[in-house]
Amino acid sequence: MRLLKKVPHTYAIIVSVILFCAVLSWVVPAGEYERQVSDVNGVKRTVIVPGSFHRVEAAPQTWQVFSSLLNGFEKQAGIIAFLLIIGGAFQLLNSSKAIDVGILSFLRSSRRLERYRVIKAMGVERVVLVLVMVLFSLFGAVFGMSEETLAFVIILVPLAISMGYDSITGLCMVYVAAHVGFSGAVLNPFTIGIAQGISDLPLFSGFEYRLACWCILTCCLIVCVLRYAGRIKRNPARSPMYRADDYWRKRGEQADVRIEYKVLRRSVYVYFILLAALVVFSVCYPLTEFRIGSVGVNFCAVPAATLLFALSGWWGLKKSFHFFILVLLAFTIVFLIIGVLGYGWYLSEISALFLAMGVVSGYAAGQKTDEVIKLFQEGAKDMLSVAIVVALAGGIIQILQDGKVIDPILHALASGLHKAGKVTSVGVMYGIQTLINIIIPSGSAKAALTMPIMAPFSDVVGISRQATVMAYQFGDGFTNMITPTSPVLIGALGIARIPYDVWVKWFGKLLLLFILLGFLLLLPSVLLNLPGY
């Protein structure tokens, strides 16, 4: 029994997958599709030429398994650097005890709401769980929040534990919620936009039914998480992370209530310097265009955010430097949303934003320059093991690509669609996308790889291209939350300190539920006359 309970290290699991992929390069006949550069919604992308699959010389992988770690580092360099910067920035933030103060204040404030009968009947903690999950699910559905969730895991996991739940609940609040929204994407430009553009469909058409699907998927997640969280609340020992979560509980106990609330002179200086920088920034960007499809809205988002920061930052300073740092964190998130929606920010801009937040937080808490550097190094060091796992996950994809394995698998799976009926065809398409997502977690890359093939196939079997896009959408999203090749999943689990095997065992049943629900939601797209279908 002890041998059965012993699970290999995460490194060992991923290395085993790399070796298996190398074996596939010896077994699967090598082949490739021809590719061409195509303009998709104004963006140049490499897409497959339909009907261009051909056999090529085999490229079996041998010693390359040892170079996969370096190749993975190169391939996932952006994610890895982002993780290291986030780790360092939040180490600076955590050293100020601002998050601990914020959690304690939040819990005290939420307890006061219990005097209202309606809220007391619902439960304050449940209300918080629902609101946070809806918010992050909406972010995933609208602008494809994925990598960005890593910055919030380190905030919401300790919050969940402080409310009497566990780290799995905290991860569900942010990472899972965002990826369920990502799966039921309504306006996600990285998946829906690209897939519809390649399929020659009007951008973001079929909005109405996708919105209904998003609501159903989000409600399903909320019900499942609330049921699980309720069991953990009643008996914390039932959590598979009960012992491992001692790390977060001890960190919360160390903060305790004996925190000295005071205003530091350096915090005041930092506030005025930062405010002056934001004023200059707002002058450079007086108007921000938020564009959804062909509809654009101009709003003075940066000046408005700067004004709100000026008022709330001064309020925070009057209480203590902890609250000023919390205000800084809140407006970091505000500018993150403005940047992503209005200016198309990605990892480089987001990491710069959080790095600035960390440095400013360190100085605002009274840290000297040498102390700021030391704390940043400690935070980045904590993320090193996660970075290695992410690199190994990137090495899996590299082995499959170099071994000429991905295209033959795709061609073999897609070829059987010619003889199937509508329901079977859309189900097979959904299954293909789900399987492919295990080895290619990038939604944009998968859209460019599969949609040039799937879209013509849908015409042959009499399925609308919109239904094909939805099959891609669901197949692209659900398995993101379990595939070991996803650097975002591995990063989130590393930050939350949840072992991969524990996560797979816990989330497996929920994943099957979402996959089944996804198939049921696909049926109306081929059986009913829906708008845009």
C-alpha positions as CSV (number, residue, x, y, z in Angstrom):
1,M,0.0,0.0,0.0
2,R,2.8,2.4,0.8
3,L,4.3,1.8,-2.7
4,L,0.9,2.6,-4.3
5,K,0.6,5.8,-2.3
6,K,4.0,7.0,-3.3
7,V,3.7,9.3,-6.3
8,P,6.7,10.3,-8.4
9,H,8.1,13.8,-8.2
10,T,6.6,16.3,-10.7
11,Y,10.0,16.4,-12.5
12,A,9.9,12.7,-12.9
13,I,6.3,12.8,-14.4
14,I,7.2,15.4,-17.0
15,V,10.5,13.7,-17.9
16,S,8.5,10.5,-18.4
17,V,6.2,12.3,-20.8
18,I,9.3,13.7,-22.7
19,L,10.7,10.1,-23.1
20,F,7.3,8.9,-24.3
21,C,7.2,11.7,-26.9
22,A,10.7,10.7,-28.0
23,V,9.5,7.1,-28.5
24,L,6.6,8.4,-30.6
25,S,9.0,10.0,-33.0
26,W,10.3,6.5,-33.7
27,V,6.9,4.9,-34.1
28,V,4.7,7.5,-35.8
29,P,5.5,8.0,-39.5
30,A,6.8,11.6,-39.9
31,G,4.8,14.1,-41.9
32,E,4.2,17.8,-42.3
33,Y,1.6,20.3,-43.6
34,E,2.7,23.2,-45.8
35,R,2.2,26.5,-44.1
36,Q,1.8,30.0,-45.4
37,V,1.6,33.5,-43.8
38,S,-2.0,34.8,-43.8
39,D,-3.6,38.0,-42.6
40,V,-6.1,37.2,-39.8
41,N,-7.9,40.3,-38.6
42,G,-5.0,42.5,-39.5
43,V,-2.4,40.3,-37.9
44,K,0.1,38.2,-39.8
45,R,-0.1,34.5,-38.8
46,T,1.3,31.3,-40.1
47,V,-1.5,28.9,-41.1
48,I,-1.7,25.4,-42.6
49,V,-2.5,25.0,-46.3
50,P,-5.5,22.6,-46.5
51,G,-4.7,19.3,-48.3
52,S,-1.0,19.9,-48.1
53,F,-0.1,17.1,-45.8
54,H,2.8,15.0,-47.0
55,R,5.3,12.5,-45.7
56,V,8.8,13.7,-44.8
57,E,12.0,12.0,-43.7
58,A,11.8,10.7,-40.1
59,A,13.5,12.7,-37.4
60,P,13.7,10.3,-34.4
61,Q,14.6,12.0,-31.2
62,T,17.4,10.4,-29.1
63,W,20.0,12.6,-27.3
64,Q,17.6,15.6,-27.9
65,V,15.7,14.6,-24.7
66,F,18.7,16.0,-22.8
67,S,18.6,19.3,-24.6
68,S,14.8,19.6,-24.2
69,L,15.3,21.5,-20.9
70,L,17.3,24.2,-22.5
71,N,15.0,24.3,-25.5
72,G,12.1,24.5,-23.1
73,F,13.7,27.5,-21.3
74,E,14.1,29.2,-24.6
75,K,10.6,28.4,-25.8
76,Q,9.0,29.5,-22.5
77,A,11.4,32.3,-21.6
78,G,8.6,34.8,-21.4
79,I,6.6,32.8,-18.9
80,I,9.7,31.9,-16.9
81,A,10.9,35.5,-16.6
82,F,7.4,36.6,-15.7
83,L,7.3,34.0,-12.9
84,L,10.7,35.1,-11.5
85,I,9.7,38.8,-11.6
86,I,6.3,38.1,-10.0
87,G,8.0,36.1,-7.3
88,G,10.4,38.9,-6.5
89,A,7.8,41.6,-6.7
90,F,5.4,39.8,-4.3
91,Q,8.2,39.0,-1.9
92,L,8.7,42.8,-1.6
93,L,4.9,43.2,-1.2
94,N,4.7,40.4,1.4
95,S,7.6,41.7,3.4
96,S,5.6,44.8,4.2
97,K,2.8,42.7,5.7
98,A,0.3,44.8,3.7
99,I,-1.6,41.7,2.3
100,D,-1.9,40.2,5.8
101,V,-3.3,43.5,7.1
102,G,-5.6,43.7,4.1
103,I,-6.9,40.1,4.7
104,L,-7.4,40.8,8.4
105,S,-9.3,44.0,7.7
106,F,-11.4,42.3,5.0
107,L,-12.4,39.5,7.4
108,R,-13.3,42.0,10.1
109,S,-15.3,44.1,7.7
110,S,-17.1,41.0,6.3
111,R,-18.0,39.9,9.8
112,R,-19.9,43.2,10.3
113,L,-22.0,42.4,7.3
114,E,-23.5,39.4,9.1
115,R,-25.8,41.8,10.9
116,Y,-27.8,41.9,7.7
117,R,-30.2,38.9,7.6
118,V,-30.0,38.4,3.9
119,I,-26.2,38.3,3.8
120,K,-26.0,36.3,6.9
121,A,-28.3,33.7,5.4
122,M,-26.2,33.4,2.3
123,G,-22.9,33.5,4.2
124,V,-20.4,36.3,3.7
125,E,-17.6,33.9,2.6
126,R,-19.9,32.3,0.0
127,V,-20.7,35.8,-1.4
128,V,-17.0,36.6,-1.6
129,L,-16.3,33.3,-3.4
130,V,-19.1,33.8,-5.9
131,L,-18.1,37.4,-6.7
132,V,-14.4,36.7,-7.2
133,M,-15.1,33.7,-9.4
134,V,-17.6,35.6,-11.6
135,L,-15.1,38.4,-11.9
136,F,-12.2,36.2,-13.1
137,S,-14.5,34.1,-15.3
138,L,-15.6,37.3,-17.0
139,F,-11.9,38.3,-17.5
140,G,-11.2,35.0,-19.1
141,A,-14.2,35.2,-21.4
142,V,-13.6,38.8,-22.5
143,F,-9.9,39.2,-22.9
144,G,-8.6,35.7,-22.4
145,M,-7.0,36.1,-19.0
146,S,-4.6,33.2,-18.5
147,E,-0.9,34.1,-17.7
148,E,-2.2,37.1,-15.8
149,T,-3.8,34.9,-13.1
150,L,-0.4,33.9,-11.8
151,A,-0.1,37.4,-10.1
152,F,-3.4,36.9,-8.3
153,V,-2.9,33.3,-7.1
154,I,-0.5,34.5,-4.4
155,I,-3.1,36.9,-3.1
156,L,-6.3,34.7,-3.2
157,V,-4.8,31.5,-1.8
158,P,-4.0,33.0,1.6
159,L,-7.3,34.8,1.5
160,A,-9.2,31.5,1.0
161,I,-7.3,29.9,3.8
162,S,-8.0,32.8,6.1
163,M,-11.7,32.3,5.5
164,G,-11.4,28.7,6.6
165,Y,-11.0,27.0,3.2
166,D,-7.9,25.5,1.5
167,S,-5.4,26.3,-1.2
168,I,-7.4,24.3,-3.8
169,T,-10.4,26.6,-3.2
170,G,-8.1,29.7,-3.6
171,L,-6.8,28.3,-6.9
172,C,-10.4,27.7,-8.1
173,M,-11.3,31.3,-7.2
174,V,-8.8,32.7,-9.7
175,Y,-7.0,30.2,-12.0
176,V,-9.9,27.8,-12.6
177,A,-12.5,30.6,-12.8
178,A,-10.5,32.4,-15.4
179,H,-10.0,29.3,-17.5
180,V,-13.6,28.3,-17.3
181,G,-14.3,31.7,-18.6
182,F,-11.6,31.2,-21.2
183,S,-13.3,27.9,-22.2
184,G,-16.7,29.6,-22.6
185,A,-15.1,32.6,-24.3
186,V,-17.4,35.3,-25.4
187,L,-15.1,37.9,-26.9
188,N,-11.6,36.4,-26.4
189,P,-9.5,37.8,-29.3
190,F,-6.8,35.1,-28.8
191,T,-9.1,32.2,-29.4
192,I,-12.5,33.2,-30.8
193,G,-11.0,36.1,-32.8
194,I,-8.3,34.1,-34.5
195,A,-10.4,31.0,-35.1
196,Q,-13.3,33.0,-36.6
197,G,-10.9,35.0,-38.7
198,I,-9.2,31.9,-40.1
199,S,-12.7,30.3,-40.7
200,D,-13.8,33.4,-42.7
201,L,-16.6,34.2,-40.1
202,P,-17.6,37.7,-39.0
203,L,-15.5,38.6,-35.9
204,F,-17.2,37.6,-32.7
205,S,-20.4,36.5,-34.5
206,G,-22.6,34.0,-32.6
207,F,-22.1,36.1,-29.5
208,E,-25.6,35.4,-28.0
209,Y,-25.2,31.6,-27.7
210,R,-21.6,31.8,-26.5
211,L,-22.8,34.2,-23.8
212,A,-25.4,31.7,-22.7
213,C,-22.7,28.9,-22.6
214,W,-20.4,31.1,-20.5
215,C,-23.2,31.7,-18.0
216,I,-23.9,27.9,-17.7
217,L,-20.3,26.9,-17.3
218,T,-19.6,29.6,-14.7
219,C,-22.7,28.7,-12.7
220,C,-21.6,25.0,-12.8
221,L,-18.2,26.0,-11.5
222,I,-19.7,28.1,-8.7
223,V,-22.0,25.3,-7.6
224,C,-19.1,22.7,-7.5
225,V,-16.7,25.0,-5.7
226,L,-19.2,26.1,-3.1
227,R,-20.1,22.5,-2.3
228,Y,-16.4,21.5,-1.9
229,A,-15.6,24.7,0.0
230,G,-18.6,24.0,2.4
231,R,-17.2,20.5,3.2
232,I,-13.8,21.9,3.9
233,K,-15.2,24.7,6.1
234,R,-17.0,22.1,8.2
235,N,-14.1,19.7,8.4
236,P,-10.7,21.2,7.2
237,A,-9.0,17.8,7.6
238,R,-10.9,16.5,4.6
239,S,-8.8,18.7,2.3
240,P,-6.1,16.8,0.4
241,M,-3.9,19.9,1.1
242,Y,-4.7,20.1,4.8
243,R,-1.1,19.4,6.0
244,A,0.6,21.2,3.1
245,D,-1.5,24.3,3.8
246,D,0.3,24.7,7.1
247,Y,2.7,27.0,5.2
248,W,0.0,29.5,4.5
249,R,-1.6,29.1,8.0
250,K,1.7,29.7,9.7
251,R,2.4,32.7,7.5
252,G,-1.0,34.2,8.5
253,E,-0.4,33.4,12.2
254,Q,3.0,35.2,12.1
255,A,1.2,38.3,10.8
256,D,-1.4,38.1,13.6
257,V,-3.1,41.3,14.8
258,R,0.0,42.7,16.4
259,I,1.1,44.8,13.5
260,E,2.1,48.4,14.1
261,Y,0.0,50.8,12.0
262,K,2.0,53.9,11.2
263,V,2.8,56.3,8.4
264,L,6.4,56.4,7.3
265,R,7.9,59.6,6.0
266,R,9.4,57.7,3.0
267,S,5.9,56.5,2.1
268,V,4.8,60.1,1.7
269,Y,7.7,60.8,-0.6
270,V,7.0,57.7,-2.6
271,Y,3.3,58.7,-3.0
272,F,4.1,62.1,-4.4
273,I,6.8,60.8,-6.8
274,L,4.5,58.1,-8.1
275,L,1.5,60.4,-8.4
276,A,3.7,62.9,-10.5
277,A,4.7,60.0,-12.7
278,L,1.1,58.9,-13.2
279,V,0.1,62.5,-14.0
280,V,2.7,62.6,-16.8
281,F,1.5,59.2,-18.0
282,S,-2.1,60.3,-18.1
283,V,-1.2,63.4,-20.2
284,C,0.5,61.1,-22.7
285,Y,-2.6,58.9,-22.9
286,P,-5.6,61.2,-22.4
287,L,-8.0,58.8,-24.2
288,T,-8.0,55.0,-24.3
289,E,-9.9,53.1,-27.0
290,F,-11.5,49.9,-25.8
291,R,-12.3,47.9,-28.9
292,I,-14.6,44.8,-29.1
293,G,-14.8,43.6,-32.6
294,S,-15.8,46.5,-34.9
295,V,-17.2,48.5,-31.9
296,G,-14.8,50.9,-30.2
297,V,-15.4,53.1,-27.1
298,N,-13.1,56.0,-26.2
299,F,-12.7,56.8,-22.5
300,C,-10.3,58.8,-20.4
301,A,-9.4,55.7,-18.4
302,V,-5.8,56.7,-17.5
303,P,-6.6,60.2,-16.2
304,A,-9.6,58.8,-14.3
305,A,-7.5,56.1,-12.7
306,T,-4.8,58.6,-11.8
307,L,-7.3,60.9,-10.1
308,L,-8.8,57.9,-8.1
309,F,-5.3,56.9,-7.1
310,A,-4.5,60.4,-5.9
311,L,-7.6,60.4,-3.6
312,S,-7.4,56.8,-2.4
313,G,-3.6,56.9,-2.0
314,W,-3.8,59.9,0.3
315,W,-6.6,58.1,2.3
316,G,-4.4,55.1,2.6
317,L,-1.4,57.1,3.8
318,K,-3.5,58.7,6.6
319,K,-4.2,55.2,8.0
320,S,-0.8,53.5,7.6
321,F,1.7,52.6,4.9
322,H,0.1,49.2,4.8
323,F,-3.1,50.6,3.4
324,F,-1.2,52.8,1.0
325,I,0.6,49.7,-0.4
326,L,-2.8,47.9,-0.7
327,V,-4.1,50.9,-2.7
328,L,-1.0,50.6,-4.8
329,L,-1.8,46.9,-5.4
330,A,-5.4,47.7,-6.3
331,F,-4.4,50.3,-8.9
332,T,-1.8,48.0,-10.3
333,I,-4.7,45.7,-11.1
334,V,-6.7,48.6,-12.5
335,F,-3.9,49.7,-14.8
336,L,-3.4,46.0,-15.7
337,I,-7.0,45.9,-16.9
338,I,-6.7,49.2,-18.8
339,G,-3.4,48.0,-20.4
340,V,-4.7,44.6,-21.5
341,L,-8.1,45.8,-22.8
342,G,-7.0,49.2,-24.2
343,Y,-3.4,48.7,-25.4
344,G,-3.0,45.0,-25.8
345,W,-0.5,44.5,-23.0
346,Y,1.1,41.1,-22.6
347,L,3.9,39.6,-20.5
348,S,6.5,42.3,-20.9
349,E,4.3,45.2,-20.0
350,I,2.5,43.3,-17.2
351,S,5.8,42.1,-15.6
352,A,7.1,45.7,-15.8
353,L,3.9,46.9,-14.0
354,F,4.3,44.4,-11.2
355,L,8.0,44.9,-10.9
356,A,7.4,48.6,-10.4
357,M,4.7,47.8,-7.8
358,G,7.1,45.6,-5.9
359,V,9.9,48.2,-5.9
360,V,7.6,51.0,-4.9
361,S,6.1,48.8,-2.2
362,G,9.6,48.1,-0.8
363,Y,10.5,51.8,-0.6
364,A,7.1,52.7,0.8
365,A,7.6,50.2,3.6
366,G,10.9,51.8,4.6
367,Q,13.2,49.3,3.0
368,K,16.7,50.5,1.9
369,T,18.0,49.8,-1.6
370,D,20.1,46.8,-0.6
371,E,17.1,45.3,1.3
372,V,14.9,45.7,-1.7
373,I,17.4,43.9,-3.9
374,K,17.8,41.1,-1.3
375,L,14.1,40.6,-0.9
376,F,13.6,40.5,-4.7
377,Q,16.3,37.8,-5.0
378,E,14.6,35.7,-2.3
379,G,11.3,35.9,-4.1
380,A,12.8,35.0,-7.5
381,K,14.7,32.1,-5.8
382,D,11.4,30.7,-4.5
383,M,10.1,30.5,-8.1
384,L,13.2,28.7,-9.5
385,S,11.8,25.2,-9.1
386,V,8.5,26.3,-10.8
387,A,10.6,27.8,-13.6
388,I,12.4,24.4,-14.2
389,V,9.0,22.6,-14.4
390,V,7.8,25.2,-16.9
391,A,10.9,24.7,-19.0
392,L,10.5,20.9,-18.9
393,A,6.9,21.3,-20.1
394,G,8.1,23.4,-23.0
395,G,10.6,20.7,-23.8
396,I,7.7,18.2,-24.4
397,I,6.3,20.4,-27.3
398,Q,9.8,20.9,-28.7
399,I,10.4,17.1,-28.9
400,L,7.0,16.6,-30.6
401,Q,7.8,19.4,-33.1
402,D,11.4,18.3,-33.9
403,G,10.3,14.7,-34.2
404,K,7.7,15.6,-36.9
405,V,4.9,13.9,-34.8
406,I,2.3,16.6,-34.3
407,D,1.2,17.0,-37.9
408,P,0.7,13.2,-38.6
409,I,-1.3,12.8,-35.4
410,L,-3.5,15.8,-36.4
411,H,-3.9,14.4,-40.0
412,A,-4.9,10.9,-38.8
413,L,-7.4,12.2,-36.3
414,A,-9.0,14.7,-38.7
415,S,-9.2,12.3,-41.7
416,G,-12.1,10.3,-40.2
417,L,-14.5,13.2,-40.2
418,H,-15.5,12.8,-43.8
419,K,-17.7,9.7,-43.1
420,A,-19.4,10.9,-39.9
421,G,-22.8,12.5,-39.3
422,K,-23.4,15.9,-37.8
423,V,-23.5,15.0,-34.1
424,T,-20.7,12.5,-34.4
425,S,-18.6,14.9,-36.5
426,V,-18.9,17.8,-34.0
427,G,-18.2,15.3,-31.2
428,V,-15.1,14.0,-33.0
429,M,-13.9,17.6,-33.7
430,Y,-14.4,18.4,-30.0
431,G,-12.4,15.2,-29.0
432,I,-9.6,16.0,-31.4
433,Q,-9.3,19.6,-30.1
434,T,-9.3,18.3,-26.5
435,L,-6.6,15.7,-27.3
436,I,-4.4,18.2,-29.2
437,N,-4.7,20.7,-26.3
438,I,-2.9,18.2,-24.0
439,I,0.3,18.6,-26.1
440,I,-0.3,22.2,-27.5
441,P,-1.8,24.3,-24.8
442,S,-1.5,27.6,-26.7
443,G,-4.9,28.5,-28.0
444,S,-3.6,30.9,-30.7
445,A,-1.2,28.3,-32.1
446,K,-3.8,25.6,-32.1
447,A,-6.3,27.8,-33.9
448,A,-3.7,28.5,-36.6
449,L,-2.9,24.8,-36.7
450,T,-6.3,23.2,-36.8
451,M,-8.9,25.7,-38.1
452,P,-7.6,25.7,-41.7
453,I,-8.3,21.9,-41.7
454,M,-11.4,21.8,-39.6
455,A,-13.3,24.6,-41.3
456,P,-13.3,23.0,-44.8
457,F,-14.2,19.6,-43.2
458,S,-17.3,21.2,-41.5
459,D,-18.5,22.3,-45.0
460,V,-18.2,18.8,-46.3
461,V,-20.2,17.2,-43.4
462,G,-22.8,20.0,-43.3
463,I,-21.9,21.6,-40.0
464,S,-21.7,25.3,-39.6
465,R,-18.2,26.8,-39.3
466,Q,-19.5,28.5,-36.1
467,A,-20.1,25.1,-34.5
468,T,-16.5,24.1,-35.5
469,V,-15.2,27.2,-33.8
470,M,-17.1,26.3,-30.7
471,A,-15.8,22.7,-30.7
472,Y,-12.3,24.3,-30.9
473,Q,-13.2,26.7,-28.1
474,F,-14.3,24.1,-25.6
475,G,-11.6,21.6,-26.6
476,D,-9.0,24.4,-26.2
477,G,-10.1,25.4,-22.7
478,F,-11.1,22.6,-20.4
479,T,-7.9,20.5,-20.5
480,N,-5.8,23.6,-20.0
481,M,-6.5,23.0,-16.3
482,I,-4.9,19.6,-16.2
483,T,-2.3,19.3,-19.0
484,P,1.3,19.1,-17.8
485,T,2.4,21.0,-20.9
486,S,0.7,24.2,-19.7
487,P,3.3,26.5,-18.2
488,V,0.5,28.6,-16.7
489,L,-1.0,25.6,-14.8
490,I,2.4,24.4,-13.6
491,G,3.2,28.0,-12.5
492,A,-0.1,28.4,-10.7
493,L,0.3,25.1,-8.9
494,G,3.8,26.0,-7.9
495,I,2.8,29.4,-6.4
496,A,-0.1,27.7,-4.5
497,R,2.2,24.9,-3.4
498,I,-0.2,22.2,-4.7
499,P,1.6,19.1,-6.1
500,Y,0.5,18.2,-9.6
501,D,-0.6,14.7,-8.7
502,V,-2.8,16.0,-5.9
503,W,-4.4,18.5,-8.3
504,V,-5.0,15.8,-11.0
505,K,-6.7,13.5,-8.5
506,W,-8.9,16.3,-7.2
507,F,-9.7,18.1,-10.5
508,G,-10.2,14.9,-12.6
509,K,-13.9,14.4,-11.8
510,L,-14.6,18.1,-12.3
511,L,-12.8,18.0,-15.6
512,L,-15.0,15.1,-16.8
513,L,-18.1,17.1,-15.8
514,F,-17.0,20.1,-17.9
515,I,-16.0,18.0,-20.9
516,L,-19.5,16.3,-20.8
517,L,-21.2,19.7,-20.4
518,G,-19.2,21.1,-23.3
519,F,-20.4,18.3,-25.6
520,L,-24.1,18.9,-24.5
521,L,-23.7,22.6,-25.2
522,L,-22.3,21.8,-28.7
523,L,-25.5,19.9,-29.7
524,P,-27.7,23.0,-30.1
525,S,-25.1,24.4,-32.4
526,V,-25.7,21.6,-34.9
527,L,-29.4,20.7,-34.2
528,L,-31.0,24.2,-33.8
529,N,-31.1,27.3,-35.9
530,L,-29.2,29.7,-33.6
531,P,-28.2,33.4,-34.5
532,G,-24.9,33.4,-36.3
533,Y,-24.9,29.6,-36.8
